[in-house]
Each structure stands twice: as C-alpha cells, then as structure tokens.
Amino acid sequence: MEYVIEMNNITKIFGNFKALDDVTFKVRKGEVHALLGENGAGKSTLMSVLFGLYQAEKGEIYINGKSVQINNPNDANNLNIGMVHQHFKLVHNFTVLESIILGRETVKNGLLKKDDARKKVMELSERYKLKIDPDALISDITVGMQQRVEILKMLYCDNDILIFDEPTAVLTPQEIEELMKIMKYLVSEGKSIIFISHKLNEIKEVADRCTVLRKGKCIGTVDVSTTTKEQMSEMMVGRKINFNIEKKDIKTGNAVLEVKNLTIKAKNSKKNVVNDVSFEVRKGEILCIAGIDGNGQSELVYGIAGLLPINDGKIVLNGKDITKESIRKRCLSGMAHIPEDRHKDGLVLDFDLQQNAVLQTYYEPRFQNHGLIKFNAVKEYAKKLIKQYDIRSPREEDSIVRNMSGGNQQKLIIARELDRDPEIVLAVQPTRGLDVGATEYIHKQLIAQRDEQKAVLLLSLELDEVMNVSDRILVIYEGEIVGELNPKEITVKELGLYMAGSKRGVNYEKKS
C-alpha cells in the first residue's frame, strides 16, 4: 500500500501532560483522510508535529516512503505540505493579497511585484469559487472570508498534501457544500487531504477513511462508507451520544430585549450594514437570527452588546433603554455575550484560566477588597466552573488560555457568562469548532436557560442548530430582516432560500 504520509509512534509531551501517546497515523495518496476526536484529543497537536510547529519527543515521519525531519513550517512547505489552521495565521493590517503571497513574494530590484501574484490569486479564487476582495484589509473582513484567504494561501503554494484543521467551522451551508466539491476536485487532481473535523455528516460526505483520537491515543482507523455516525461518535467520546435535541414545549413571557429600528453603518462606507432592524426576544424562548455570513448579523450583535456604535435606533433591556450604556452596565443589567470570535472578544489569551473566569466580576466584593484581588476566592471560583462545566486543561485553573483547545476555551466563556445568571444570552455561533460531545452539552445549557424563563438570542450558521435549537427564526439578508419562521413548519431548503434572499419579504411584516 502506497502511503503519502506515515507518522509512526508519535509521542508529544507538554510539561507533565502527554498530548500524544504513541500515535500512528497513515494517509494514502489521493484520499481524504478524516481526523476525528473530542476537543483536546490531540488532533491539532498531531498535525502541528507534521507541519513542523512542534517536534515530537518520540516517533518517525515518512513522506512518500522517505524518512524526514520537519523542524519548522518551511521544511513542511518544501515537502509540499500546506495547512489551514483552525485559528487563522493572518496579519491583520495586511491586505488579502499580501496575506496570501506572504513568504512567496516575487521581488524585482528590491521592489515587490504583485501583478503576477494578483493574476494567479484571482484565477485560483475563480476556479475554486472562493470569492475574495484582494485589496480588503484582513482586519475588515469576516471570519468566513479569512477562512477563504487561508485556503487560497495554501493553494497558491501548490501544495500536494493539504491539512484542513476545522475548515468548515466558520462557513455557511452553501460554502461548506462548495468546499466539499473543492476537496473532491483536489483529490481527483492527485492531492491528498487530511480533514480535521467534529462534524460527522461532513466526514460521511467527503472522507474515505477516518482515524479517531481520544485523550491523546489512537483508537483506530475505519472505512467511512461502512461505519455509522453513531459508531464514530462512540469511538470519539467513549459513550453513546444523543443526536436528538430534547426540548420542553415553549412557554414565553414578556419581552426581555427589544431592538427598535436599529441602524449601523459600515466601517469604511456610508452603506448601512444593519438597516432599520426591529425585533424582540421574550422570556422562555430561543430566537435565532439566521443568515449567510456577512449579511450584518455580526454587526447587529456587536451593536446590541455595545462593541460597535449604533447610528440610529434603540435597545431596550427589561424596559430600560441601554442604547448608550457601557458594556459593563449592559452586563450588570442582565446581558451575557458568547462572542463570535473567542480569541478577539472573549478571552485574554495570555491570562490563565482563573483570571479569564472573573474578567467581568473581578470588581465584586467576593473577589476583591479595597482594590486588592482575593486570589484564593478567584481560584476556588475557577475550580467550581471547571467542575461544573467540564472544562479540561492540563494545568486546570493555572492553564494559560492560549494553550487550551478551542472547545475548552469556548466552554470557559460559556461557564463565565451563564454563571452570572443573565436575563438574556447573546450566543453567537456558540458551538463553532466543537465536537459532538461539547456541542450536545452547550445545546443543553442554552435550552436550560430557556426553560428557566431566560431569553436566548442565538446567531448560527449551522442549519441543523438553527432548525433544532431555536423556537423562532428571523432571517437576515443584506442587513435587513426578511422573514420570520417557525422551525417546526419549514424545511432546511426553504430556510436556505430565505437566507439567499430569494424569498425576501414573504411571510414577514416589519415591526416598527
């Protein structure tokens, strides 16, 4: 059997923590090989060893049958290995084009030659239907667009072995479908793909074989076509997973959040990115705002949370106008926010877990006395959250958050926000990049909030999540609400049509 990659008996240790324990992983030429495992199972660590970001304490790597030493990403690139990282490696004040060609620039007489690069990038963008604006700044584009830039960066380098680390986590259903086609096309061209994912539907759709990791150990490699989702999920988490989301019948109360004629202008133009939007979220309901990425939903939530200035309109929380209130005042008024970008807006990455746990409550008497932090109280509080919300990290409350897996970073944010007993939870893509076990857990947490007569405003690009978790759906398109839907009465296909703008205004009366 011809293997393009052989990783034999790989062991990687961080301090006292064994992240990879004697893992063997083999990829055949011209296949999509899925790598499946819970958050923190070692998937990204294994790929970081292959990409030269980490060096293993033990084990050997063979590429096309030859033993290799990969000391850094340049070595990996020279072996035609490319990687799209789960948390993007992009320079925020560079343009899209500059970010794609970084490290592969063409220079003549000391001057950067961009014309040929631009032509190649635009051809790749067109060929793989990854539409981008080459002159936009990375800091100004959505997370979904940044994902496209990362993929184009890899294709620009003409890599043969492509590692996709959670590539669909930030893409819309339509974009995911497109990416699956791209992957199949790349494989038909003779490339080999490693696809790290928690999404069993996607693995079933695109992968040939699947290797499962659990707590740093290889559980086994299976043929995807002959293995059920249930079997794979049980290999991954070591127990049976309930894929059906169970909810009690809805009992709504008064409006907790009222958004009235909200308008927000785009950063760099006079165009309204949110245009005259009105809605309310009631006690005891999960209201979902669904839309294709880039239609104003992110800015809408930033405006409600106080992270973006609003140009017109009003935000009312429990009858109180909070339009001009600070973020802290909004939090004290009963608002919790699980942000879209956990690294940028949710955590201080170089703080430890316990410091991040009290970012919004450190000033309360239980955590400080005359301006001096009560460190023991903070430590005990963090230990309580770790236990209650099953947050896993090698050094527990002393773990530096940057070194935790994405799923456990997300659990920490959710623990911190929900433990404040909020009146409304703004949950923006709360399960992005999470495994089935963590997703099941977070859905239960949001439904528990709803059942306690709290209000939940959910923003999600996951159609399954939109349909199964929400009680009511508002569809946003080009900054406007274009439909109000009952998830029990529509199909996923109909929802997709609303999101694409082709049913604009049908079944929706605008609230003034």
GIBEL-V726934 format. One record per residue. N is the residue number from 1. RES is the residue in three letters. SS is DSSP state (@ for helix, = for strand, . for the rest). OMEGA is omega in radians with two decimals (999 if undefined). Layout:
# GIBEL-V726934
n=N res=RES ss=SS omega=OMEGA
n=N res=RES ss=SS omega=OMEGA
This chain:
# GIBEL-V726934
n=1 res=MET ss=. omega=-3.12
n=2 res=GLU ss=. omega=3.10
n=3 res=TYR ss== omega=3.08
n=4 res=VAL ss== omega=3.08
n=5 res=ILE ss== omega=2.95
n=6 res=GLU ss== omega=3.03
n=7 res=MET ss== omega=-3.03
n=8 res=ASN ss== omega=2.99
n=9 res=ASN ss== omega=-3.10
n=10 res=ILE ss== omega=3.06
n=11 res=THR ss== omega=3.11
n=12 res=LYS ss== omega=-3.07
n=13 res=ILE ss== omega=2.99
n=14 res=PHE ss== omega=-3.10
n=15 res=GLY ss=. omega=3.10
n=16 res=ASN ss=. omega=-3.02
n=17 res=PHE ss== omega=3.12
n=18 res=LYS ss== omega=-3.09
n=19 res=ALA ss== omega=3.08
n=20 res=LEU ss== omega=-3.04
n=21 res=ASP ss== omega=3.04
n=22 res=ASP ss== omega=-3.07
n=23 res=VAL ss== omega=3.03
n=24 res=THR ss== omega=-3.02
n=25 res=PHE ss== omega=-3.08
n=26 res=LYS ss== omega=-3.12
n=27 res=VAL ss== omega=3.10
n=28 res=ARG ss== omega=3.10
n=29 res=LYS ss=. omega=3.06
n=30 res=GLY ss=. omega=3.08
n=31 res=GLU ss=. omega=2.91
n=32 res=VAL ss== omega=-3.10
n=33 res=HIS ss== omega=-3.11
n=34 res=ALA ss== omega=3.05
n=35 res=LEU ss== omega=-2.98
n=36 res=LEU ss== omega=3.09
n=37 res=GLY ss== omega=3.10
n=38 res=GLU ss=. omega=2.99
n=39 res=ASN ss=. omega=-3.14
n=40 res=GLY ss=. omega=-3.12
n=41 res=ALA ss=. omega=3.11
n=42 res=GLY ss=. omega=-3.08
n=43 res=LYS ss=@ omega=-3.11
n=44 res=SER ss=@ omega=3.12
n=45 res=THR ss=@ omega=3.13
n=46 res=LEU ss=@ omega=3.14
n=47 res=MET ss=@ omega=3.08
n=48 res=SER ss=@ omega=3.05
n=49 res=VAL ss=@ omega=3.14
n=50 res=LEU ss=@ omega=-3.08
n=51 res=PHE ss=. omega=3.06
n=52 res=GLY ss=. omega=3.09
n=53 res=LEU ss=. omega=3.05
n=54 res=TYR ss=. omega=3.00
n=55 res=GLN ss=. omega=-3.12
n=56 res=ALA ss=. omega=3.06
n=57 res=GLU ss=. omega=-3.08
n=58 res=LYS ss== omega=3.06
n=59 res=GLY ss== omega=-3.10
n=60 res=GLU ss== omega=3.09
n=61 res=ILE ss== omega=3.06
n=62 res=TYR ss== omega=3.03
n=63 res=ILE ss== omega=-3.08
n=64 res=ASN ss=. omega=3.06
n=65 res=GLY ss=. omega=-3.13
n=66 res=LYS ss== omega=3.10
n=67 res=SER ss== omega=-3.12
n=68 res=VAL ss== omega=3.03
n=69 res=GLN ss=. omega=-3.12
n=70 res=ILE ss=. omega=-3.05
n=71 res=ASN ss=. omega=-3.12
n=72 res=ASN ss=. omega=-3.12
n=73 res=PRO ss=@ omega=3.09
n=74 res=ASN ss=@ omega=3.06
n=75 res=ASP ss=@ omega=-3.14
n=76 res=ALA ss=@ omega=3.13
n=77 res=ASN ss=@ omega=3.11
n=78 res=ASN ss=@ omega=3.06
n=79 res=LEU ss=. omega=3.14
n=80 res=ASN ss=. omega=3.04
n=81 res=ILE ss== omega=3.09
n=82 res=GLY ss== omega=-3.09
n=83 res=MET ss== omega=2.95
n=84 res=VAL ss== omega=-3.04
n=85 res=HIS ss=. omega=3.12
n=86 res=GLN ss=. omega=3.04
n=87 res=HIS ss=. omega=-2.87
n=88 res=PHE ss=. omega=3.13
n=89 res=LYS ss=. omega=-3.08
n=90 res=LEU ss=. omega=3.12
n=91 res=VAL ss=. omega=-2.95
n=92 res=HIS ss=. omega=-3.14
n=93 res=ASN ss=. omega=2.98
n=94 res=PHE ss=. omega=3.00
n=95 res=THR ss== omega=3.10
n=96 res=VAL ss=@ omega=-3.12
n=97 res=LEU ss=@ omega=-3.14
n=98 res=GLU ss=@ omega=-3.14
n=99 res=SER ss=@ omega=-3.11
n=100 res=ILE ss=@ omega=-3.03
n=101 res=ILE ss=@ omega=-3.11
n=102 res=LEU ss=. omega=-3.12
n=103 res=GLY ss=. omega=3.12
n=104 res=ARG ss=. omega=-3.05
n=105 res=GLU ss=. omega=3.00
n=106 res=THR ss== omega=-3.09
n=107 res=VAL ss== omega=3.07
n=108 res=LYS ss== omega=-3.10
n=109 res=ASN ss=. omega=3.10
n=110 res=GLY ss=. omega=-3.13
n=111 res=LEU ss== omega=-3.14
n=112 res=LEU ss== omega=3.11
n=113 res=LYS ss== omega=-3.05
n=114 res=LYS ss=. omega=-2.98
n=115 res=ASP ss=@ omega=-3.14
n=116 res=ASP ss=@ omega=-3.14
n=117 res=ALA ss=@ omega=3.14
n=118 res=ARG ss=@ omega=-3.13
n=119 res=LYS ss=@ omega=-3.12
n=120 res=LYS ss=@ omega=-3.13
n=121 res=VAL ss=@ omega=-3.12
n=122 res=MET ss=@ omega=3.08
n=123 res=GLU ss=@ omega=3.10
n=124 res=LEU ss=@ omega=-3.14
n=125 res=SER ss=@ omega=-3.14
n=126 res=GLU ss=@ omega=-3.07
n=127 res=ARG ss=@ omega=-3.07
n=128 res=TYR ss=. omega=3.10
n=129 res=LYS ss=. omega=3.09
n=130 res=LEU ss=. omega=-3.02
n=131 res=LYS ss=. omega=3.13
n=132 res=ILE ss=. omega=2.98
n=133 res=ASP ss=. omega=-3.02
n=134 res=PRO ss=. omega=-3.07
n=135 res=ASP ss=. omega=3.12
n=136 res=ALA ss=. omega=3.05
n=137 res=LEU ss== omega=3.13
n=138 res=ILE ss=@ omega=-3.10
n=139 res=SER ss=@ omega=-3.08
n=140 res=ASP ss=@ omega=-3.08
n=141 res=ILE ss=. omega=-3.08
n=142 res=THR ss=. omega=3.11
n=143 res=VAL ss=@ omega=3.13
n=144 res=GLY ss=@ omega=3.11
n=145 res=MET ss=@ omega=3.12
n=146 res=GLN ss=@ omega=3.09
n=147 res=GLN ss=@ omega=3.13
n=148 res=ARG ss=@ omega=3.13
n=149 res=VAL ss=@ omega=3.13
n=150 res=GLU ss=@ omega=-3.12
n=151 res=ILE ss=@ omega=3.13
n=152 res=LEU ss=@ omega=3.11
n=153 res=LYS ss=@ omega=-3.13
n=154 res=MET ss=@ omega=-3.14
n=155 res=LEU ss=@ omega=3.13
n=156 res=TYR ss=@ omega=-3.11
n=157 res=CYS ss=. omega=3.12
n=158 res=ASP ss=. omega=-3.14
n=159 res=ASN ss=. omega=3.12
n=160 res=ASP ss=. omega=3.11
n=161 res=ILE ss== omega=-3.01
n=162 res=LEU ss== omega=3.11
n=163 res=ILE ss== omega=3.08
n=164 res=PHE ss== omega=-3.13
n=165 res=ASP ss== omega=-3.11
n=166 res=GLU ss=. omega=-3.00
n=167 res=PRO ss=. omega=-3.05
n=168 res=THR ss=. omega=-3.03
n=169 res=ALA ss=. omega=-3.08
n=170 res=VAL ss=. omega=-3.09
n=171 res=LEU ss=. omega=3.08
n=172 res=THR ss=. omega=3.12
n=173 res=PRO ss=@ omega=-3.13
n=174 res=GLN ss=@ omega=3.14
n=175 res=GLU ss=@ omega=3.12
n=176 res=ILE ss=@ omega=3.13
n=177 res=GLU ss=@ omega=3.14
n=178 res=GLU ss=@ omega=-3.14
n=179 res=LEU ss=@ omega=3.11
n=180 res=MET ss=@ omega=3.11
n=181 res=LYS ss=@ omega=3.14
n=182 res=ILE ss=@ omega=-3.12
n=183 res=MET ss=@ omega=-3.14
n=184 res=LYS ss=@ omega=3.14
n=185 res=TYR ss=@ omega=3.14
n=186 res=LEU ss=@ omega=3.13
n=187 res=VAL ss=@ omega=3.13
n=188 res=SER ss=@ omega=3.08
n=189 res=GLU ss=. omega=3.08
n=190 res=GLY ss=. omega=3.10
n=191 res=LYS ss=. omega=3.10
n=192 res=SER ss== omega=-3.04
n=193 res=ILE ss== omega=2.94
n=194 res=ILE ss== omega=-3.00
n=195 res=PHE ss== omega=3.10
n=196 res=ILE ss== omega=-3.10
n=197 res=SER ss=. omega=3.00
n=198 res=HIS ss=. omega=-2.95
n=199 res=LYS ss=. omega=-3.03
n=200 res=LEU ss=@ omega=3.10
n=201 res=ASN ss=@ omega=-3.11
n=202 res=GLU ss=@ omega=3.11
n=203 res=ILE ss=@ omega=3.11
n=204 res=LYS ss=@ omega=-3.07
n=205 res=GLU ss=@ omega=-2.90
n=206 res=VAL ss=@ omega=-2.99
n=207 res=ALA ss=. omega=3.05
n=208 res=ASP ss=. omega=3.11
n=209 res=ARG ss== omega=-3.09
n=210 res=CYS ss== omega=3.03
n=211 res=THR ss== omega=-3.08
n=212 res=VAL ss== omega=3.03
n=213 res=LEU ss== omega=3.03
n=214 res=ARG ss== omega=3.14
n=215 res=LYS ss=. omega=3.04
n=216 res=GLY ss=. omega=-3.13
n=217 res=LYS ss== omega=3.10
n=218 res=CYS ss== omega=-3.13
n=219 res=ILE ss== omega=3.11
n=220 res=GLY ss== omega=3.08
n=221 res=THR ss== omega=-3.09
n=222 res=VAL ss== omega=3.02
n=223 res=ASP ss== omega=-3.01
n=224 res=VAL ss=@ omega=-3.05
n=225 res=SER ss=@ omega=-3.09
n=226 res=THR ss=@ omega=-3.12
n=227 res=THR ss=. omega=-3.12
n=228 res=THR ss=. omega=3.07
n=229 res=LYS ss=@ omega=-3.12
n=230 res=GLU ss=@ omega=3.12
n=231 res=GLN ss=@ omega=-3.13
n=232 res=MET ss=@ omega=-3.12
n=233 res=SER ss=@ omega=3.11
n=234 res=GLU ss=@ omega=3.04
n=235 res=MET ss=@ omega=-3.05
n=236 res=MET ss=@ omega=-3.02
n=237 res=VAL ss=@ omega=3.10
n=238 res=GLY ss=. omega=3.08
n=239 res=ARG ss=. omega=3.12
n=240 res=LYS ss=. omega=3.14
n=241 res=ILE ss=. omega=3.08
n=242 res=ASN ss=. omega=-3.11
n=243 res=PHE ss=. omega=3.11
n=244 res=ASN ss=. omega=3.14
n=245 res=ILE ss=. omega=-3.08
n=246 res=GLU ss=. omega=3.14
n=247 res=LYS ss=. omega=3.01
n=248 res=LYS ss=. omega=3.07
n=249 res=ASP ss=. omega=-3.06
n=250 res=ILE ss=. omega=3.02
n=251 res=LYS ss=. omega=-3.06
n=252 res=THR ss=. omega=3.09
n=253 res=GLY ss=. omega=-3.13
n=254 res=ASN ss=. omega=3.09
n=255 res=ALA ss== omega=3.07
n=256 res=VAL ss== omega=3.14
n=257 res=LEU ss== omega=3.05
n=258 res=GLU ss== omega=3.09
n=259 res=VAL ss== omega=-3.02
n=260 res=LYS ss== omega=3.03
n=261 res=ASN ss== omega=-3.07
n=262 res=LEU ss== omega=3.10
n=263 res=THR ss== omega=3.11
n=264 res=ILE ss== omega=3.13
n=265 res=LYS ss== omega=3.09
n=266 res=ALA ss=. omega=-3.10
n=267 res=LYS ss=. omega=-2.97
n=268 res=ASN ss=. omega=3.09
n=269 res=SER ss=. omega=-3.13
n=270 res=LYS ss=. omega=-3.10
n=271 res=LYS ss=. omega=3.06
n=272 res=ASN ss== omega=3.11
n=273 res=VAL ss== omega=2.94
n=274 res=VAL ss== omega=-2.95
n=275 res=ASN ss== omega=3.00
n=276 res=ASP ss== omega=-3.08
n=277 res=VAL ss== omega=3.09
n=278 res=SER ss== omega=3.02
n=279 res=PHE ss== omega=3.05
n=280 res=GLU ss== omega=3.07
n=281 res=VAL ss== omega=-3.03
n=282 res=ARG ss== omega=3.02
n=283 res=LYS ss=. omega=3.04
n=284 res=GLY ss=. omega=3.08
n=285 res=GLU ss=. omega=2.97
n=286 res=ILE ss== omega=3.10
n=287 res=LEU ss== omega=-3.13
n=288 res=CYS ss== omega=2.99
n=289 res=ILE ss== omega=-3.07
n=290 res=ALA ss== omega=3.11
n=291 res=GLY ss=. omega=3.05
n=292 res=ILE ss=. omega=-3.08
n=293 res=ASP ss=. omega=3.09
n=294 res=GLY ss=. omega=3.13
n=295 res=ASN ss=. omega=3.03
n=296 res=GLY ss=. omega=-3.08
n=297 res=GLN ss=@ omega=3.14
n=298 res=SER ss=@ omega=-3.13
n=299 res=GLU ss=@ omega=3.11
n=300 res=LEU ss=@ omega=-3.13
n=301 res=VAL ss=@ omega=3.09
n=302 res=TYR ss=@ omega=3.11
n=303 res=GLY ss=@ omega=-3.14
n=304 res=ILE ss=@ omega=-3.09
n=305 res=ALA ss=@ omega=3.13
n=306 res=GLY ss=. omega=-3.13
n=307 res=LEU ss=. omega=3.10
n=308 res=LEU ss=. omega=3.06
n=309 res=PRO ss=. omega=3.09
n=310 res=ILE ss=. omega=-3.07
n=311 res=ASN ss=. omega=-3.13
n=312 res=ASP ss== omega=3.08
n=313 res=GLY ss== omega=-2.95
n=314 res=LYS ss== omega=3.05
n=315 res=ILE ss== omega=-3.09
n=316 res=VAL ss== omega=3.12
n=317 res=LEU ss== omega=-3.09
n=318 res=ASN ss=. omega=3.09
n=319 res=GLY ss=. omega=-3.09
n=320 res=LYS ss== omega=3.12
n=321 res=ASP ss== omega=-3.12
n=322 res=ILE ss=. omega=-3.03
n=323 res=THR ss=. omega=-3.06
n=324 res=LYS ss=. omega=-3.11
n=325 res=GLU ss=. omega=3.09
n=326 res=SER ss=. omega=3.13
n=327 res=ILE ss=@ omega=-3.13
n=328 res=ARG ss=@ omega=3.14
n=329 res=LYS ss=@ omega=3.11
n=330 res=ARG ss=@ omega=3.12
n=331 res=CYS ss=@ omega=-3.12
n=332 res=LEU ss=@ omega=3.11
n=333 res=SER ss=. omega=3.06
n=334 res=GLY ss=. omega=3.14
n=335 res=MET ss== omega=3.01
n=336 res=ALA ss== omega=-3.07
n=337 res=HIS ss== omega=3.00
n=338 res=ILE ss== omega=-2.93
n=339 res=PRO ss=. omega=-3.13
n=340 res=GLU ss=. omega=-3.11
n=341 res=ASP ss=. omega=-3.03
n=342 res=ARG ss=@ omega=-3.12
n=343 res=HIS ss=@ omega=-3.06
n=344 res=LYS ss=@ omega=-2.99
n=345 res=ASP ss=@ omega=-3.02
n=346 res=GLY ss=@ omega=-2.98
n=347 res=LEU ss=. omega=2.90
n=348 res=VAL ss=. omega=-2.89
n=349 res=LEU ss=. omega=-3.11
n=350 res=ASP ss=. omega=2.95
n=351 res=PHE ss=. omega=3.07
n=352 res=ASP ss== omega=-3.04
n=353 res=LEU ss=@ omega=-3.06
n=354 res=GLN ss=@ omega=3.10
n=355 res=GLN ss=@ omega=3.12
n=356 res=ASN ss=@ omega=-3.11
n=357 res=ALA ss=@ omega=-3.08
n=358 res=VAL ss=. omega=-3.10
n=359 res=LEU ss=. omega=-3.10
n=360 res=GLN ss=. omega=-3.05
n=361 res=THR ss=. omega=-3.05
n=362 res=TYR ss=. omega=-3.08
n=363 res=TYR ss=. omega=3.14
n=364 res=GLU ss=. omega=-3.09
n=365 res=PRO ss=. omega=-3.12
n=366 res=ARG ss=. omega=-3.10
n=367 res=PHE ss=. omega=3.13
n=368 res=GLN ss== omega=3.11
n=369 res=ASN ss== omega=-3.09
n=370 res=HIS ss=. omega=3.07
n=371 res=GLY ss=. omega=3.11
n=372 res=LEU ss== omega=-3.10
n=373 res=ILE ss== omega=3.03
n=374 res=LYS ss=. omega=-3.00
n=375 res=PHE ss=@ omega=3.14
n=376 res=ASN ss=@ omega=3.14
n=377 res=ALA ss=@ omega=3.12
n=378 res=VAL ss=@ omega=-3.13
n=379 res=LYS ss=@ omega=-3.12
n=380 res=GLU ss=@ omega=3.11
n=381 res=TYR ss=@ omega=3.13
n=382 res=ALA ss=@ omega=3.12
n=383 res=LYS ss=@ omega=3.13
n=384 res=LYS ss=@ omega=-3.14
n=385 res=LEU ss=@ omega=3.14
n=386 res=ILE ss=@ omega=-3.11
n=387 res=LYS ss=@ omega=-3.04
n=388 res=GLN ss=@ omega=-3.05
n=389 res=TYR ss=. omega=3.05
n=390 res=ASP ss=. omega=3.11
n=391 res=ILE ss=. omega=-3.07
n=392 res=ARG ss=. omega=3.07
n=393 res=SER ss=. omega=-2.99
n=394 res=PRO ss=. omega=-3.08
n=395 res=ARG ss=. omega=3.11
n=396 res=GLU ss=@ omega=-3.01
n=397 res=GLU ss=@ omega=3.13
n=398 res=ASP ss=@ omega=-3.12
n=399 res=SER ss=. omega=2.98
n=400 res=ILE ss== omega=-2.99
n=401 res=VAL ss=@ omega=3.11
n=402 res=ARG ss=@ omega=-3.07
n=403 res=ASN ss=@ omega=3.13
n=404 res=MET ss=. omega=3.09
n=405 res=SER ss=. omega=-3.11
n=406 res=GLY ss=@ omega=-3.11
n=407 res=GLY ss=@ omega=-3.14
n=408 res=ASN ss=@ omega=2.99
n=409 res=GLN ss=@ omega=-3.13
n=410 res=GLN ss=@ omega=3.12
n=411 res=LYS ss=@ omega=3.13
n=412 res=LEU ss=@ omega=3.12
n=413 res=ILE ss=@ omega=-3.12
n=414 res=ILE ss=@ omega=3.12
n=415 res=ALA ss=@ omega=-3.11
n=416 res=ARG ss=@ omega=-3.07
n=417 res=GLU ss=@ omega=-3.06
n=418 res=LEU ss=@ omega=-3.11
n=419 res=ASP ss=. omega=3.10
n=420 res=ARG ss=. omega=3.12
n=421 res=ASP ss=. omega=-3.07
n=422 res=PRO ss=. omega=3.05
n=423 res=GLU ss=. omega=3.10
n=424 res=ILE ss== omega=3.09
n=425 res=VAL ss== omega=2.98
n=426 res=LEU ss== omega=-3.07
n=427 res=ALA ss== omega=-3.07
n=428 res=VAL ss== omega=-3.08
n=429 res=GLN ss=. omega=-2.99
n=430 res=PRO ss=. omega=-3.10
n=431 res=THR ss=. omega=-3.13
n=432 res=ARG ss=. omega=3.09
n=433 res=GLY ss=. omega=-3.10
n=434 res=LEU ss=. omega=3.12
n=435 res=ASP ss=. omega=-3.04
n=436 res=VAL ss=@ omega=3.14
n=437 res=GLY ss=@ omega=3.14
n=438 res=ALA ss=@ omega=3.12
n=439 res=THR ss=@ omega=3.10
n=440 res=GLU ss=@ omega=-3.11
n=441 res=TYR ss=@ omega=-3.09
n=442 res=ILE ss=@ omega=3.06
n=443 res=HIS ss=@ omega=3.12
n=444 res=LYS ss=@ omega=3.13
n=445 res=GLN ss=@ omega=-3.13
n=446 res=LEU ss=@ omega=3.12
n=447 res=ILE ss=@ omega=3.08
n=448 res=ALA ss=@ omega=3.08
n=449 res=GLN ss=@ omega=-3.14
n=450 res=ARG ss=@ omega=-3.10
n=451 res=ASP ss=@ omega=3.07
n=452 res=GLU ss=. omega=3.13
n=453 res=GLN ss=. omega=2.97
n=454 res=LYS ss=. omega=3.10
n=455 res=ALA ss== omega=3.10
n=456 res=VAL ss== omega=3.00
n=457 res=LEU ss== omega=-3.06
n=458 res=LEU ss== omega=2.97
n=459 res=LEU ss== omega=-3.09
n=460 res=SER ss== omega=3.02
n=461 res=LEU ss=. omega=-3.13
n=462 res=GLU ss=. omega=-3.07
n=463 res=LEU ss=@ omega=3.10
n=464 res=ASP ss=@ omega=3.13
n=465 res=GLU ss=@ omega=3.13
n=466 res=VAL ss=@ omega=-3.05
n=467 res=MET ss=@ omega=-2.99
n=468 res=ASN ss=@ omega=-3.06
n=469 res=VAL ss=@ omega=-3.01
n=470 res=SER ss=. omega=3.04
n=471 res=ASP ss=. omega=-3.12
n=472 res=ARG ss== omega=-3.10
n=473 res=ILE ss== omega=2.93
n=474 res=LEU ss== omega=3.14
n=475 res=VAL ss== omega=3.12
n=476 res=ILE ss== omega=3.13
n=477 res=TYR ss== omega=-3.11
n=478 res=GLU ss=. omega=3.03
n=479 res=GLY ss=. omega=-3.14
n=480 res=GLU ss== omega=3.04
n=481 res=ILE ss== omega=-3.04
n=482 res=VAL ss== omega=3.13
n=483 res=GLY ss== omega=3.00
n=484 res=GLU ss== omega=-2.96
n=485 res=LEU ss== omega=3.03
n=486 res=ASN ss=. omega=-3.07
n=487 res=PRO ss=. omega=3.14
n=488 res=LYS ss=. omega=-3.00
n=489 res=GLU ss=. omega=-3.11
n=490 res=ILE ss=. omega=3.09
n=491 res=THR ss=. omega=3.09
n=492 res=VAL ss=@ omega=-3.11
n=493 res=LYS ss=@ omega=3.11
n=494 res=GLU ss=@ omega=3.13
n=495 res=LEU ss=@ omega=3.12
n=496 res=GLY ss=@ omega=3.12
n=497 res=LEU ss=@ omega=3.08
n=498 res=TYR ss=@ omega=-3.10
n=499 res=MET ss=@ omega=3.13
n=500 res=ALA ss=. omega=3.07
n=501 res=GLY ss=. omega=-3.06
n=502 res=SER ss=. omega=3.06
n=503 res=LYS ss=. omega=-3.05
n=504 res=ARG ss=. omega=3.06
n=505 res=GLY ss=. omega=3.11
n=506 res=VAL ss=. omega=3.04
n=507 res=ASN ss=. omega=3.10
n=508 res=TYR ss=. omega=3.01
n=509 res=GLU ss=. omega=-3.07
n=510 res=LYS ss=. omega=3.07
n=511 res=LYS ss=. omega=3.11
n=512 res=SER ss=. omega=999
